[in-house]
Amino acid sequence: MKLARISVFVIVLLLGGCASNDTYRTSTELCEFSQAMDCSQSSLQVSNQGRDNEYRLGFVEYDDQGQLRLVQQQQKLVNYYNQLAAEGDVILLTFVHGWHHSAAPGDLNVRKFRQILSEVSANETVHSKKEKRDKRKVLGVYVGWRGDSIDVDYLNVVTFWDRKSTAHDIGILGITSLLLDLEEIVNVQAGLKGAANSSRMVVIGHSFGGAVLFDSVKKVLADRFVNSTRGKVDTGIAEGFADLVVLINPAFEALRYASLFDLSQRECRSYFPGQLPKLAVMTSETDYATKLAFPFGRFFSTLFESHKTIKRHYCQATGNAGKVMFDFDEGEADRTTIGHYDNYLTHRLEPIEKSRLETLSNIEIQSAWFSQKIEQSIELFEHVKLLPKNRATALNPFMNIEVDQRIMDGHNDIWSEEVVGFILDLIRLSVTPAN
């Protein structure tokens, strides 16, 4: 009887603590945002209108089955952004949140994404004047889904695997069409304007949002990487999805990344000097959610799967002489996240002793990036330096970065000045028009 009462109590507690399964952004009319909690139900917003840091922000929400909560959200957003892109070039940034977050008006990720949009817009104002070109409008897209199924502190840790499954469903079943629609906004204008087009697109995912994003673009990344090498004997500009994909503390298995890693390391190919990064994975060395909890859970869920150990390589120099062979344990890779699988790590991000007083211009950042060497520290960022681990040739477009805990300490410490600054610099690097 006592056990039954306890069971009933737990069930009632869990039912009463179910996270909201409603749509937050039910209005698709454009709303002017000026302070916290403005436009709380609006899926289309404009902020800082007429100022140097003006930006637009749109919301698209998905349910647990990877289906759009409101089809009108995506339709209105794509139509509106297409109209803006037809009027002039744009910078389009998309963010997919992770565990414990949502599209709720007061969510920390919503607030911080606004900060990034504002800073990108302010930077674009400054550098468009220096480069004597029109300023590009900054457009943001926040992808919302139910990051928790239980809204009770401490108890919601048990939602980890439930939310992992949902994240993969959204990535495979839902978000790809949205991302391709958004990319088409940039591509259509490129087709109309040719070389004069300077519209750019960057997508960012955190935690399970990284899993959502990776599942949705993995095949596209592979297809475009292969297509871009045809007739070039594996030496040419490697294409990716949009202009840059950034995954922060992503919660998915290294085994899912194996095919892309092998592609980028194939024959230890060299890359043209104009090669920009296409995928940047950033994982804190103290992210214990993906370092410890993840493999513990995967141990049980992979217990009856068949794995083997095969030979693979990474590259310390170009050509066959640069290959370094290692044993690829499929079981370990199926239990370990991409950011903690040692043989896949290509860089380490560390703080510099003193932040630079003068930030490099966008053109200077690109020039410094293109001149990097495989063994040299990349010191063109304001707060950090990027150290190669000698596991990829210079300018390999797929970077898997181990982040020093002084920069990013743990799973959710993703909004520090150093992290945001590095991401902003990657965005500047990727969206700056070529000379």
Secondary structure, 3 states (H helix, E strand, C coil): CHHHHHHHHHHHHHHHCECCCCCCCCEEEEEEECCCCCCCCEEEEEECCCCCCCEEEEEEEECCCCCECCHHHHHHHHHHHHHHHHHCCEEEEEEECCCCCCCCCCCHHHHHHHHHHHHHHHHHHHHHHHCCCCCCEEEEEEEECCCCCECCCCHHHHHHHHHHHHHHHHHHHCHHHHHHHHHHHHHHHHHHHHHHCCCEEEEEEECHHHHHHHHHHHHHHHHHHHHCCCCCCCCCCCCCCCCEEEEECCCCEHHHHHHHHHHHHHHHCCCCCCCCCCEEEEEECCCHHHHHHHHHHHHHHCCCCCCCEEEEEEECCCCHHHEEEEEEEHHHHHHCEHHHCHHHCCEEEEECCCCCCCCCCHHHHHHHHHCCCCCCCECCCCCEEEEECCCCCCCCCEEEEEECCCCCCCCCCCCCHHHHHHHHHHHHHHHCCCC
